Amino acid sequence: MQAWEKSGIAEVHTAFSAVPDHPARFVQHAIAAASDSVWNALEDGAYLYVCGDGRFMAPAVREALAALHRARTGSDDDASQQWLAQLEADGRYQQDVFA
């Protein structure tokens, strides 16, 4: 992934819940902190891969993405959920999560 980032084909954002004082302690916080970049990338057809906890992190990330969509488009939650569902159907939002 570092090679992809170095070549300019990917942008990697990390979150470390076990590292005190890390600026993005949770994935949803990393999304919020990089909201302009995340939104622009998704609008340009980017793929989003999220790995980790399926019980807490995955739902929080979905909500962060839905909130980003609502903020950028003025849509209601139903429209934002449909947008997320379409990203998933298109294979552009993929999760590798565990319970």
HELIX and SHEET records of a PDB file:
HELIX    1   1 GLN A    2  SER A    7  1                                   6    
HELIX    2   2 VAL A   27  ALA A   33  1                                   7    
HELIX    3   3 SER A   35  GLU A   43  1                                   9    
HELIX    4   4 MET A   57  THR A   73  1                                  17    
HELIX    5   5 ASP A   77  ALA A   89  1                                  13    
SHEET    1   A 2 LEU A  48  ASP A  53  0                                        
SHEET    2   A 2 TYR A  93  PHE A  98  1                                        
END                                                                             
